[in-house]
Amino acid sequence: MKIEDLYKLYIKHGLVDTDTRSIRKNAIFFALKGDNFNGNKFAKQAIDNGAKFAVIDEKEYEISDRFILVDNVIETLQKLANFHRNQLNIPIIALTGSNGKTTTKELINAVLSSQYKTTATKGNLNNHIGVPLTLLSMTTATEIGIVEMGANHHKEIAFLSEIANPDFGYITNFGSAHLEGFGSLEGVIKAKSELYDFIKKNNKKVFVNQSDATQVEKTKDCNVIAFDDSIEFVEANPFVKLLFKNTEITTNLIGDYNYNNLAAAITIGNYFKISISKIKIALEGYVPSNNRSQIINTKNNKIILDAYNANPTSMKAALESFKLLKASHKTVILGDMFELGKYSEQEHQNIVDILNTSNFDKVLLLGENFYKTSTKYPRFSNYSDLRKHLLDDQILNTTILIKGSRGVALERVVELC
């Protein structure tokens, strides 16, 4: 079936699903494949559960005219998303970066949705499947689209940019993330800058934080919209407070590293002519969730939970911000950082070296990588040992920073604190 014909079916029904556990009535089911699953096997179940059509790529599962046989399901999904995007007469903002992508996307959405009907990436569904699904969730009612793009290898951002065809781009920063896939920090910069390459080639616009020398250098030949110079950082103790055109904004975000994320949302909101009062209400009303910079007050302690993800750059930023926090007692609980490849041993030791000069009351380290470091602090190769330690030596009346990569699931320690 040609994409144009499939698009007619999509427009008629307006729903795309990829999971038989949450099929919506009259949706088009795309039978995706993975290393451990084959969506073709569930196509009939999708139809039985209410799907109108099922897009498959294995002929043996084509049992009626409601099963649409294509050469490759994921490629068809991507082509359909691109075809749909090109029918939408709306601005689309694409953003990527090493740290803060999802938080920044949520902040931009909070500001823009105060005046426009927006559609934004849900959660961090920012890969070769998530980006097409985000685009296909946009309707004729959508006035601005916001698409988050993630990558851990070269050419992925370039590929996602071709699908989304953004009018505006923004890169949060360039840090030591996914070094295993990118090879080095220079590799990270090159890979993330694929968004700039697309923007430049297609004569689109890019938002630039002019305090970031790499952003400035990489966009010198682009159509640049610079951060508004009237945005001023005030403090982060623990919540970030800033000024915008002499209007004070007190957020629910912790850590001075979130200032740039907020500044991006303000700059983009201002560009799209959102009033200062609406920007203030939007940013002050945004509350982080899903283990991202959350403040949790337990019976015994105040916890800063930032355990959704971690890499050397975000870990260092969190520690530097925690140093500046005004608190009588401070404890740090850190979990391993993943996807660092050959840099893993050195990067974990670098974090320990920072801790050695930080004078925190207590430091606990979890994971095989931290366990190998040279340090005076208690290290635990597995969660069971850390849990036993926390039960035997309870932390009381302390502010605790908890940070680690998603695979460590460090949020488990909250109930022990």
Summary of the structure (lengths in Angstrom):
residues: 417
radius of gyration: 23.0
end to end distance: 57.1
largest distance: 69.0
contacts: 1438
relative contact order: 0.09
helix: 42%
strand: 21%
